[in-house]
Amino acid sequence: MTSIYSYSDLPDFRQFIRNLVDITMPVSDALAGFREVSILPKRLGQLTVEEVITKTEFIEQIYKALKKMKPETRYRLPYDKVERLKSELITSSL
């Protein structure tokens, strides 16, 4: 999962947090694969997973903070249009 939008609702995200194995790591490290982690408030990112699990309101705060970033509407391609056109011309001429 690479986005908060992969989780259908708060209980689904809560279950994800509770299933984390290493409860001593900071939340920001646990969510490092999420694209929205960059907008997570520092105070929430510095909490450990164990602290978040014991106080369930932290899970809701993290969920709402991550949801503030809008979902992606376009996919980012690893190349630009000019490169793609060049490769299409090369393959079509073969």
Backbone as XML, in Angstrom:
<?xml version="1.0"?>
<chain id="A" units="angstrom">
  <residue number="1" name="MET">
    <atom name="N" x="0.843" y="-1.172" z="0.000"/>
    <atom name="CA" x="0.000" y="0.000" z="0.000"/>
    <atom name="C" x="0.897" y="1.248" z="0.000"/>
  </residue>
  <residue number="2" name="THR">
    <atom name="N" x="0.628" y="2.161" z="-0.889"/>
    <atom name="CA" x="1.473" y="3.337" z="-0.985"/>
    <atom name="C" x="0.714" y="4.631" z="-0.730"/>
  </residue>
  <residue number="3" name="SER">
    <atom name="N" x="-0.530" y="4.543" z="-0.321"/>
    <atom name="CA" x="-1.324" y="5.738" z="-0.095"/>
    <atom name="C" x="-2.389" y="5.469" z="0.962"/>
  </residue>
  <residue number="4" name="ILE">
    <atom name="N" x="-2.765" y="6.516" z="1.674"/>
    <atom name="CA" x="-3.841" y="6.404" z="2.659"/>
    <atom name="C" x="-5.150" y="6.064" z="1.959"/>
  </residue>
  <residue number="5" name="TYR">
    <atom name="N" x="-5.265" y="6.421" z="0.700"/>
    <atom name="CA" x="-6.483" y="6.157" z="-0.050"/>
    <atom name="C" x="-6.629" y="4.681" z="-0.420"/>
  </residue>
  <residue number="6" name="SER">
    <atom name="N" x="-5.605" y="3.880" z="-0.112"/>
    <atom name="CA" x="-5.708" y="2.429" z="-0.306"/>
    <atom name="C" x="-6.568" y="1.792" z="0.781"/>
  </residue>
  <residue number="7" name="TYR">
    <atom name="N" x="-6.758" y="2.520" z="1.871"/>
    <atom name="CA" x="-7.568" y="2.029" z="2.987"/>
    <atom name="C" x="-8.956" y="2.631" z="2.883"/>
  </residue>
  <residue number="8" name="SER">
    <atom name="N" x="-9.956" y="1.778" z="2.927"/>
    <atom name="CA" x="-11.323" y="2.217" z="2.665"/>
    <atom name="C" x="-11.865" y="3.155" z="3.746"/>
  </residue>
  <residue number="9" name="ASP">
    <atom name="N" x="-11.468" y="2.949" z="4.995"/>
    <atom name="CA" x="-11.985" y="3.795" z="6.068"/>
    <atom name="C" x="-11.051" y="3.731" z="7.278"/>
  </residue>
  <residue number="10" name="LEU">
    <atom name="N" x="-11.411" y="4.455" z="8.320"/>
    <atom name="CA" x="-10.593" y="4.533" z="9.523"/>
    <atom name="C" x="-10.379" y="3.166" z="10.183"/>
  </residue>
  <residue number="11" name="PRO">
    <atom name="N" x="-11.403" y="2.315" z="10.349"/>
    <atom name="CA" x="-11.144" y="0.994" z="10.960"/>
    <atom name="C" x="-10.136" y="0.147" z="10.173"/>
  </residue>
  <residue number="12" name="ASP">
    <atom name="N" x="-10.154" y="0.260" z="8.868"/>
    <atom name="CA" x="-9.206" y="-0.466" z="8.030"/>
    <atom name="C" x="-7.779" y="0.022" z="8.287"/>
  </residue>
  <residue number="13" name="PHE">
    <atom name="N" x="-7.595" y="1.337" z="8.381"/>
    <atom name="CA" x="-6.288" y="1.919" z="8.677"/>
    <atom name="C" x="-5.857" y="1.580" z="10.100"/>
  </residue>
  <residue number="14" name="ARG">
    <atom name="N" x="-6.793" y="1.610" z="11.027"/>
    <atom name="CA" x="-6.505" y="1.266" z="12.418"/>
    <atom name="C" x="-5.968" y="-0.163" z="12.509"/>
  </residue>
  <residue number="15" name="GLN">
    <atom name="N" x="-6.566" y="-1.070" z="11.753"/>
    <atom name="CA" x="-6.104" y="-2.459" z="11.740"/>
    <atom name="C" x="-4.689" y="-2.554" z="11.182"/>
  </residue>
  <residue number="16" name="PHE">
    <atom name="N" x="-4.386" y="-1.762" z="10.158"/>
    <atom name="CA" x="-3.037" y="-1.734" z="9.597"/>
    <atom name="C" x="-2.022" y="-1.330" z="10.664"/>
  </residue>
  <residue number="17" name="ILE">
    <atom name="N" x="-2.328" y="-0.272" z="11.413"/>
    <atom name="CA" x="-1.421" y="0.205" z="12.467"/>
    <atom name="C" x="-1.238" y="-0.869" z="13.536"/>
  </residue>
  <residue number="18" name="ARG">
    <atom name="N" x="-2.302" y="-1.492" z="13.943"/>
    <atom name="CA" x="-2.224" y="-2.519" z="14.990"/>
    <atom name="C" x="-1.470" y="-3.765" z="14.542"/>
  </residue>
  <residue number="19" name="ASN">
    <atom name="N" x="-1.400" y="-4.012" z="13.252"/>
    <atom name="CA" x="-0.702" y="-5.191" z="12.729"/>
    <atom name="C" x="0.792" y="-4.967" z="12.513"/>
  </residue>
  <residue number="20" name="LEU">
    <atom name="N" x="1.276" y="-3.761" z="12.757"/>
    <atom name="CA" x="2.708" y="-3.504" z="12.593"/>
    <atom name="C" x="3.485" y="-4.313" z="13.615"/>
  </residue>
  <residue number="21" name="VAL">
    <atom name="N" x="4.547" y="-4.934" z="13.179"/>
    <atom name="CA" x="5.315" y="-5.832" z="14.037"/>
    <atom name="C" x="6.241" y="-5.068" z="14.975"/>
  </residue>
  <residue number="22" name="ASP">
    <atom name="N" x="7.017" y="-4.138" z="14.438"/>
    <atom name="CA" x="7.974" y="-3.388" z="15.248"/>
    <atom name="C" x="7.284" y="-2.171" z="15.857"/>
  </residue>
  <residue number="23" name="ILE">
    <atom name="N" x="6.839" y="-2.300" z="17.093"/>
    <atom name="CA" x="6.087" y="-1.215" z="17.726"/>
    <atom name="C" x="6.993" y="-0.149" z="18.335"/>
  </residue>
  <residue number="24" name="THR">
    <atom name="N" x="8.316" y="-0.337" z="18.259"/>
    <atom name="CA" x="9.234" y="0.657" z="18.810"/>
    <atom name="C" x="9.629" y="1.717" z="17.779"/>
  </residue>
  <residue number="25" name="MET">
    <atom name="N" x="9.312" y="1.496" z="16.524"/>
    <atom name="CA" x="9.700" y="2.459" z="15.485"/>
    <atom name="C" x="8.770" y="3.667" z="15.471"/>
  </residue>
  <residue number="26" name="PRO">
    <atom name="N" x="9.291" y="4.809" z="15.038"/>
    <atom name="CA" x="8.433" y="5.992" z="14.903"/>
    <atom name="C" x="7.379" y="5.792" z="13.818"/>
  </residue>
  <residue number="27" name="VAL">
    <atom name="N" x="6.280" y="6.490" z="13.953"/>
    <atom name="CA" x="5.192" y="6.389" z="12.982"/>
    <atom name="C" x="5.661" y="6.817" z="11.596"/>
  </residue>
  <residue number="28" name="SER">
    <atom name="N" x="6.504" y="7.846" z="11.529"/>
    <atom name="CA" x="6.977" y="8.304" z="10.220"/>
    <atom name="C" x="7.762" y="7.213" z="9.496"/>
  </residue>
  <residue number="29" name="ASP">
    <atom name="N" x="8.506" y="6.379" z="10.234"/>
    <atom name="CA" x="9.217" y="5.267" z="9.608"/>
    <atom name="C" x="8.253" y="4.161" z="9.197"/>
  </residue>
  <residue number="30" name="ALA">
    <atom name="N" x="7.242" y="3.931" z="9.999"/>
    <atom name="CA" x="6.256" y="2.888" z="9.688"/>
    <atom name="C" x="5.456" y="3.244" z="8.436"/>
  </residue>
  <residue number="31" name="LEU">
    <atom name="N" x="5.251" y="4.531" z="8.214"/>
    <atom name="CA" x="4.476" y="4.984" z="7.063"/>
    <atom name="C" x="5.363" y="5.520" z="5.940"/>
  </residue>
  <residue number="32" name="ALA">
    <atom name="N" x="6.643" y="5.155" z="5.950"/>
    <atom name="CA" x="7.594" y="5.691" z="4.971"/>
    <atom name="C" x="7.189" y="5.395" z="3.528"/>
  </residue>
  <residue number="33" name="GLY">
    <atom name="N" x="6.476" y="4.329" z="3.278"/>
    <atom name="CA" x="6.056" y="3.989" z="1.927"/>
    <atom name="C" x="4.852" y="4.768" z="1.430"/>
  </residue>
  <residue number="34" name="PHE">
    <atom name="N" x="4.184" y="5.500" z="2.299"/>
    <atom name="CA" x="3.013" y="6.288" z="1.921"/>
    <atom name="C" x="3.458" y="7.582" z="1.254"/>
  </residue>
  <residue number="35" name="ARG">
    <atom name="N" x="2.780" y="7.969" z="0.193"/>
    <atom name="CA" x="3.147" y="9.217" z="-0.477"/>
    <atom name="C" x="2.764" y="10.430" z="0.355"/>
  </residue>
  <residue number="36" name="GLU">
    <atom name="N" x="1.811" y="10.285" z="1.265"/>
    <atom name="CA" x="1.336" y="11.416" z="2.071"/>
    <atom name="C" x="2.164" y="11.658" z="3.322"/>
  </residue>
  <residue number="37" name="VAL">
    <atom name="N" x="3.182" y="10.846" z="3.573"/>
    <atom name="CA" x="3.938" y="10.969" z="4.824"/>
    <atom name="C" x="4.633" y="12.329" z="4.929"/>
  </residue>
  <residue number="38" name="SER">
    <atom name="N" x="4.890" y="12.976" z="3.815"/>
    <atom name="CA" x="5.566" y="14.278" z="3.846"/>
    <atom name="C" x="4.719" y="15.371" z="4.499"/>
  </residue>
  <residue number="39" name="ILE">
    <atom name="N" x="3.397" y="15.212" z="4.522"/>
    <atom name="CA" x="2.553" y="16.235" z="5.142"/>
    <atom name="C" x="2.130" y="15.862" z="6.555"/>
  </residue>
  <residue number="40" name="LEU">
    <atom name="N" x="2.623" y="14.735" z="7.059"/>
    <atom name="CA" x="2.293" y="14.312" z="8.417"/>
    <atom name="C" x="2.932" y="15.281" z="9.401"/>
  </residue>
  <residue number="41" name="PRO">
    <atom name="N" x="2.154" y="15.854" z="10.327"/>
    <atom name="CA" x="2.736" y="16.775" z="11.318"/>
    <atom name="C" x="3.862" y="16.100" z="12.102"/>
  </residue>
  <residue number="42" name="LYS">
    <atom name="N" x="4.900" y="16.865" z="12.375"/>
    <atom name="CA" x="6.093" y="16.332" z="13.026"/>
    <atom name="C" x="5.776" y="15.676" z="14.369"/>
  </residue>
  <residue number="43" name="ARG">
    <atom name="N" x="4.870" y="16.277" z="15.127"/>
    <atom name="CA" x="4.550" y="15.729" z="16.451"/>
    <atom name="C" x="3.929" y="14.337" z="16.340"/>
  </residue>
  <residue number="44" name="LEU">
    <atom name="N" x="3.159" y="14.092" z="15.287"/>
    <atom name="CA" x="2.567" y="12.759" z="15.080"/>
    <atom name="C" x="3.587" y="11.780" z="14.509"/>
  </residue>
  <residue number="45" name="GLY">
    <atom name="N" x="4.472" y="12.259" z="13.669"/>
    <atom name="CA" x="5.478" y="11.403" z="13.062"/>
    <atom name="C" x="6.518" y="10.909" z="14.047"/>
  </residue>
  <residue number="46" name="GLN">
    <atom name="N" x="6.747" y="11.677" z="15.114"/>
    <atom name="CA" x="7.754" y="11.296" z="16.100"/>
    <atom name="C" x="7.236" y="10.307" z="17.142"/>
  </residue>
  <residue number="47" name="LEU">
    <atom name="N" x="5.938" y="10.121" z="17.221"/>
    <atom name="CA" x="5.375" y="9.148" z="18.162"/>
    <atom name="C" x="5.772" y="7.742" z="17.738"/>
  </residue>
  <residue number="48" name="THR">
    <atom name="N" x="5.926" y="6.861" z="18.696"/>
    <atom name="CA" x="6.198" y="5.465" z="18.352"/>
    <atom name="C" x="4.871" y="4.762" z="18.052"/>
  </residue>
  <residue number="49" name="VAL">
    <atom name="N" x="4.955" y="3.655" z="17.369"/>
    <atom name="CA" x="3.757" y="2.883" z="17.043"/>
    <atom name="C" x="3.070" y="2.432" z="18.327"/>
  </residue>
  <residue number="50" name="GLU">
    <atom name="N" x="3.849" y="2.091" z="19.338"/>
    <atom name="CA" x="3.289" y="1.654" z="20.612"/>
    <atom name="C" x="2.448" y="2.755" z="21.261"/>
  </residue>
  <residue number="51" name="GLU">
    <atom name="N" x="2.933" y="3.991" z="21.236"/>
    <atom name="CA" x="2.175" y="5.115" z="21.795"/>
    <atom name="C" x="0.873" y="5.333" z="21.033"/>
  </residue>
  <residue number="52" name="VAL">
    <atom name="N" x="0.931" y="5.169" z="19.738"/>
    <atom name="CA" x="-0.252" y="5.374" z="18.898"/>
    <atom name="C" x="-1.293" y="4.293" z="19.160"/>
  </residue>
  <residue number="53" name="ILE">
    <atom name="N" x="-0.839" y="3.062" z="19.341"/>
    <atom name="CA" x="-1.770" y="1.962" z="19.578"/>
    <atom name="C" x="-2.470" y="2.123" z="20.923"/>
  </residue>
  <residue number="54" name="THR">
    <atom name="N" x="-1.753" y="2.603" z="21.942"/>
    <atom name="CA" x="-2.354" y="2.724" z="23.271"/>
    <atom name="C" x="-3.357" y="3.859" z="23.354"/>
  </residue>
  <residue number="55" name="LYS">
    <atom name="N" x="-3.166" y="4.912" z="22.553"/>
    <atom name="CA" x="-4.122" y="6.026" z="22.522"/>
    <atom name="C" x="-4.734" y="6.073" z="21.130"/>
  </residue>
  <residue number="56" name="THR">
    <atom name="N" x="-5.922" y="5.535" z="21.003"/>
    <atom name="CA" x="-6.534" y="5.390" z="19.676"/>
    <atom name="C" x="-6.870" y="6.714" z="19.005"/>
  </residue>
  <residue number="57" name="GLU">
    <atom name="N" x="-6.967" y="7.797" z="19.774"/>
    <atom name="CA" x="-7.248" y="9.088" z="19.114"/>
    <atom name="C" x="-6.079" y="9.530" z="18.246"/>
  </residue>
  <residue number="58" name="PHE">
    <atom name="N" x="-4.857" y="9.041" z="18.539"/>
    <atom name="CA" x="-3.710" y="9.356" z="17.695"/>
    <atom name="C" x="-3.873" y="8.732" z="16.305"/>
  </residue>
  <residue number="59" name="ILE">
    <atom name="N" x="-4.422" y="7.534" z="16.243"/>
    <atom name="CA" x="-4.632" y="6.881" z="14.949"/>
    <atom name="C" x="-5.588" y="7.708" z="14.097"/>
  </residue>
  <residue number="60" name="GLU">
    <atom name="N" x="-6.634" y="8.204" z="14.712"/>
    <atom name="CA" x="-7.597" y="9.031" z="13.981"/>
    <atom name="C" x="-6.961" y="10.339" z="13.520"/>
  </residue>
  <residue number="61" name="GLN">
    <atom name="N" x="-6.126" y="10.951" z="14.361"/>
    <atom name="CA" x="-5.444" y="12.189" z="13.981"/>
    <atom name="C" x="-4.498" y="11.951" z="12.806"/>
  </residue>
  <residue number="62" name="ILE">
    <atom name="N" x="-3.777" y="10.845" z="12.832"/>
    <atom name="CA" x="-2.860" y="10.513" z="11.737"/>
    <atom name="C" x="-3.645" y="10.271" z="10.455"/>
  </residue>
  <residue number="63" name="TYR">
    <atom name="N" x="-4.738" y="9.537" z="10.559"/>
    <atom name="CA" x="-5.583" y="9.240" z="9.393"/>
    <atom name="C" x="-6.103" y="10.532" z="8.764"/>
  </residue>
  <residue number="64" name="LYS">
    <atom name="N" x="-6.625" y="11.421" z="9.590"/>
    <atom name="CA" x="-7.171" y="12.685" z="9.070"/>
    <atom name="C" x="-6.074" y="13.568" z="8.495"/>
  </residue>
  <residue number="65" name="ALA">
    <atom name="N" x="-4.895" y="13.569" z="9.118"/>
    <atom name="CA" x="-3.787" y="14.383" z="8.606"/>
    <atom name="C" x="-3.335" y="13.884" z="7.237"/>
  </residue>
  <residue number="66" name="LEU">
    <atom name="N" x="-3.266" y="12.579" z="7.067"/>
    <atom name="CA" x="-2.851" y="12.020" z="5.777"/>
    <atom name="C" x="-3.917" y="12.235" z="4.704"/>
  </residue>
  <residue number="67" name="LYS">
    <atom name="N" x="-5.176" y="12.239" z="5.090"/>
    <atom name="CA" x="-6.277" y="12.440" z="4.136"/>
    <atom name="C" x="-6.345" y="13.881" z="3.616"/>
  </residue>
  <residue number="68" name="LYS">
    <atom name="N" x="-5.622" y="14.801" z="4.251"/>
    <atom name="CA" x="-5.643" y="16.190" z="3.772"/>
    <atom name="C" x="-4.998" y="16.330" z="2.401"/>
  </residue>
  <residue number="69" name="MET">
    <atom name="N" x="-4.084" y="15.422" z="2.079"/>
    <atom name="CA" x="-3.488" y="15.447" z="0.746"/>
    <atom name="C" x="-4.459" y="14.768" z="-0.216"/>
  </residue>
  <residue number="70" name="LYS">
    <atom name="N" x="-4.757" y="15.432" z="-1.285"/>
    <atom name="CA" x="-5.712" y="14.910" z="-2.263"/>
    <atom name="C" x="-5.147" y="13.691" z="-2.979"/>
  </residue>
  <residue number="71" name="PRO">
    <atom name="N" x="-6.010" y="12.774" z="-3.411"/>
    <atom name="CA" x="-5.517" y="11.607" z="-4.157"/>
    <atom name="C" x="-4.980" y="12.031" z="-5.519"/>
  </residue>
  <residue number="72" name="GLU">
    <atom name="N" x="-4.070" y="11.226" z="-6.043"/>
    <atom name="CA" x="-3.510" y="11.525" z="-7.363"/>
    <atom name="C" x="-4.566" y="11.297" z="-8.434"/>
  </residue>
  <residue number="73" name="THR">
    <atom name="N" x="-4.642" y="12.219" z="-9.359"/>
    <atom name="CA" x="-5.590" y="12.071" z="-10.456"/>
    <atom name="C" x="-4.893" y="11.643" z="-11.736"/>
  </residue>
  <residue number="74" name="ARG">
    <atom name="N" x="-3.566" y="11.845" z="-11.783"/>
    <atom name="CA" x="-2.787" y="11.443" z="-12.951"/>
    <atom name="C" x="-1.601" y="10.619" z="-12.487"/>
  </residue>
  <residue number="75" name="TYR">
    <atom name="N" x="-1.222" y="9.670" z="-13.284"/>
    <atom name="CA" x="-0.054" y="8.860" z="-12.973"/>
    <atom name="C" x="1.196" y="9.559" z="-13.481"/>
  </residue>
  <residue number="76" name="ARG">
    <atom name="N" x="2.240" y="9.475" z="-12.704"/>
    <atom name="CA" x="3.515" y="10.048" z="-13.125"/>
    <atom name="C" x="4.302" y="8.981" z="-13.865"/>
  </residue>
  <residue number="77" name="LEU">
    <atom name="N" x="4.594" y="9.264" z="-15.110"/>
    <atom name="CA" x="5.335" y="8.307" z="-15.920"/>
    <atom name="C" x="6.832" y="8.565" z="-15.766"/>
  </residue>
  <residue number="78" name="PRO">
    <atom name="N" x="7.653" y="7.530" z="-15.852"/>
    <atom name="CA" x="9.086" y="7.700" z="-15.652"/>
    <atom name="C" x="9.810" y="8.341" z="-16.842"/>
  </residue>
  <residue number="79" name="TYR">
    <atom name="N" x="9.089" y="8.754" z="-17.867"/>
    <atom name="CA" x="9.696" y="9.386" z="-19.024"/>
    <atom name="C" x="8.748" y="10.469" z="-19.544"/>
  </residue>
  <residue number="80" name="ASP">
    <atom name="N" x="9.286" y="11.350" z="-20.358"/>
    <atom name="CA" x="8.441" y="12.425" z="-20.874"/>
    <atom name="C" x="7.895" y="12.079" z="-22.260"/>
  </residue>
  <residue number="81" name="LYS">
    <atom name="N" x="7.062" y="12.944" z="-22.776"/>
    <atom name="CA" x="6.362" y="12.689" z="-24.026"/>
    <atom name="C" x="7.332" y="12.570" z="-25.204"/>
  </residue>
  <residue number="82" name="VAL">
    <atom name="N" x="8.376" y="13.383" z="-25.218"/>
    <atom name="CA" x="9.333" y="13.364" z="-26.327"/>
    <atom name="C" x="10.047" y="12.016" z="-26.383"/>
  </residue>
  <residue number="83" name="GLU">
    <atom name="N" x="10.484" y="11.517" z="-25.225"/>
    <atom name="CA" x="11.154" y="10.216" z="-25.185"/>
    <atom name="C" x="10.223" y="9.108" z="-25.655"/>
  </residue>
  <residue number="84" name="ARG">
    <atom name="N" x="8.971" y="9.177" z="-25.241"/>
    <atom name="CA" x="8.004" y="8.155" z="-25.624"/>
    <atom name="C" x="7.778" y="8.165" z="-27.135"/>
  </residue>
  <residue number="85" name="LEU">
    <atom name="N" x="7.658" y="9.357" z="-27.716"/>
    <atom name="CA" x="7.470" y="9.459" z="-29.163"/>
    <atom name="C" x="8.673" y="8.927" z="-29.923"/>
  </residue>
  <residue number="86" name="LYS">
    <atom name="N" x="9.874" y="9.194" z="-29.399"/>
    <atom name="CA" x="11.076" y="8.668" z="-30.054"/>
    <atom name="C" x="11.080" y="7.155" z="-30.064"/>
  </residue>
  <residue number="87" name="SER">
    <atom name="N" x="10.744" y="6.550" z="-28.926"/>
    <atom name="CA" x="10.750" y="5.088" z="-28.851"/>
    <atom name="C" x="9.656" y="4.497" z="-29.740"/>
  </residue>
  <residue number="88" name="GLU">
    <atom name="N" x="8.517" y="5.175" z="-29.855"/>
    <atom name="CA" x="7.441" y="4.700" z="-30.713"/>
    <atom name="C" x="7.870" y="4.769" z="-32.182"/>
  </residue>
  <residue number="89" name="LEU">
    <atom name="N" x="8.593" y="5.820" z="-32.555"/>
    <atom name="CA" x="9.057" y="5.929" z="-33.932"/>
    <atom name="C" x="10.084" y="4.868" z="-34.237"/>
  </residue>
  <residue number="90" name="ILE">
    <atom name="N" x="10.951" y="4.558" z="-33.307"/>
    <atom name="CA" x="11.959" y="3.538" z="-33.521"/>
    <atom name="C" x="11.331" y="2.167" z="-33.678"/>
  </residue>
  <residue number="91" name="THR">
    <atom name="N" x="10.392" y="1.822" z="-32.813"/>
    <atom name="CA" x="9.768" y="0.493" z="-32.883"/>
    <atom name="C" x="8.854" y="0.366" z="-34.102"/>
  </residue>
  <residue number="92" name="SER">
    <atom name="N" x="8.243" y="1.455" z="-34.526"/>
    <atom name="CA" x="7.350" y="1.356" z="-35.698"/>
    <atom name="C" x="8.135" y="1.250" z="-37.003"/>
  </residue>
  <residue number="93" name="SER">
    <atom name="N" x="9.374" y="1.706" z="-37.013"/>
    <atom name="CA" x="10.173" y="1.624" z="-38.235"/>
    <atom name="C" x="10.837" y="0.256" z="-38.401"/>
  </residue>
  <residue number="94" name="LEU">
    <atom name="N" x="10.803" y="-0.548" z="-37.347"/>
    <atom name="CA" x="11.436" y="-1.890" z="-37.438"/>
    <atom name="C" x="10.568" y="-2.809" z="-38.169"/>
  </residue>
</chain>
